[in-house]
Amino acid sequence: MEKEYPLEVEWIPFELHPGTPEDGLLLAERFGSKNFKVKLDDLKERGQRFGYEYAGMERMANSHNALLAEFYGLQQQHGESFRNEIYHAYFEEGRNIGQIDVLLDIGEKAGMNRQELQAFIRETNNEIFKPCLKLIEKFEVNSVPTFIVADRYKVVGSDQEEALRRVIEKAMKE
């Protein structure tokens, strides 16, 4: 949609499951093996519509350090590259993005300095997320993806393309 509309896109870090153990959690344990298969099949079907392949997803990662790494990547002008690499690593390769070594590999592949990224993750506290938390609270974000348009409208879900278009067009007319 960025090609269709004059959008300024800002990614906001959101920890969907902050209680996830550091090593992650098997998705089949989290959702039950039957529910997990249904959810994964649904995700694969939706992803294919947009050209995404999902494979090897068996574990829900603890995303806290990944969000810190992305924050660092944005500061270093590598945010988009990092997002692409981490998406590929997690959803397509099934890598555990909660592990520091995995994040450092991804960050390096995205153009970041490995040692500086490691230091940033180790030394940065949660205060860095405070401005984002205010926005999350204001719009009562509790799932991903959530799209906020013109600081007024909220659209939730990856399958809400038409609703998102309507909201963008409405905001552009105001």
N, C-alpha and C positions, 0 to 999 in steps of 0.2 A: 504494500500500500504506500510505502514511502516514495515509490515512483509515480503513483497516481495523485497524491496529495502533497501539499507543501508542509510536511510534518517535521517537527523537531522531536526526536525520540530520545527519551532518557530512561535507562534501565535502573530500576531500584532493587537493591538486594532484599530478598525476603526468605527467611528461613522457615520453610513449610512445616518441617517436623523437628523443632529444636531439641527435643528429647532423644533423638536418635543416638545410640551409642557411638563412641568414637570409631569403632571398627565397622559400623553400619549394622544393618539388620536384614535378614533374608526376607524378601518381599512375600514369599509364600507363608512365612510365619506371621508377618504383620497383617496380611489380608486374608489368610487362609488359602490353602492350595487351589481350591475351586474358584474362589473369587479372584485370586491373583491371575489365574489363566484367563478368565473373562476380561479383567481389566487390561492385561497385556495384549490380548487379541484386539480389543477396542483401540488401544493406543497405536498398535501397529497399523490397523485399518485407517485411522485418522491421519497418521503420519504419512502413509503412502499417498494420500490425496495431495499432500504438499511436497512430495518428493523425498521424504525422510524414511530411513530404514532403522528399525529398532531391533537389536539383536543382543543376546548375551545379558539382558537385564535380569539379574537374579537378586540383587542386593540394593537396598535403599541406603545410600551413603549419608554420612553426616556432612552436611553442606557448609558448615560454619567457616572452616578454613578456605573452602573454595570461594565463598563470598568475599572473604578478605583478599584472596588472590585476585579476584576480579576487580575489586576496589583499587588495588595496587596497579593492575593492568590499565585501568582507566586513567590513573594519574600519569602513567608512562606512555600513553597513547597506543596501548596494545589491547584495549578493552574488547573491541569487536573480534580481533583475532583470537584472543583468549576465549571468548564466549563460543566461537566456532570450534576451537580445539577441544574445549571441555565437553561440549555437546557431543562431539564425535567420540571422545574417549568414554563417556558415561553411557550414552544411549546406543551407540553402534558397536563399541568394543566391550562394553560391560566392565570397564575399569572402575575401581573404587576411588572416587574423587575425594573421599575423606582422608585418604592417606597422603601425608606430606610429600613423600617421594614422587607419587603420581602427579600431584599438583605442581611440583617443581619441574618435572618433565614436560608437562603441558605448558607451563609458563615459559619455559625455555624455547619450546617449539613455537610459541606465539611471539617470541622476540624479547622476552624479559630476561634480565640478569638473574640467574639462579640464586646466587648468594644474597643479593638484595631482596629478592622475593621471600626467601626463607627468613631473613631478618625481619621483614615487614610482618609476616604472619606470626612470628614468635613474639614480637614486641608490641603489636597493635592491640589495644583493648577495644571493648565493645562500644565505647563512646563514639567511635567513628560512624556508627550506624544511627545515632540519635536523630539526625534530621530526616532520615528515611523512615524511622519509626513513627514520627509525627504524621507523615503522609499516609502510612499504612493504617494508623489508627483513625485518621480523619475519614478515610474511605472504607474502613472496616474490611480490609483485605484479609482473606483467609484461604485463598486458593490461587493457583497459578495455571495459566497466565491471567493476570488482571490488567486491563488497559484503562488508564485514566486519560480522558480527553479534555483539554482546555481547563484543567483543574476543576471540572464540574461534573463530568459524566463518567460512570464506571461501567465497563463491559467485562464480563467474566467468561472465560472459556476459549479454548482453541478452535471450537467449531462455531464461533459467533461472528464470522466474517461479515455477513450482511448487516447485523446489528451494529457492528463497529463502523461500517461504512455510513450507515444512517446517522450515527452519533457524530462522526467527523463532519459530515455534510451539514448537519444542524449547527454544530459549533462554528463552522466557517461562515454561516449566514448571519450569525449574531454579531 
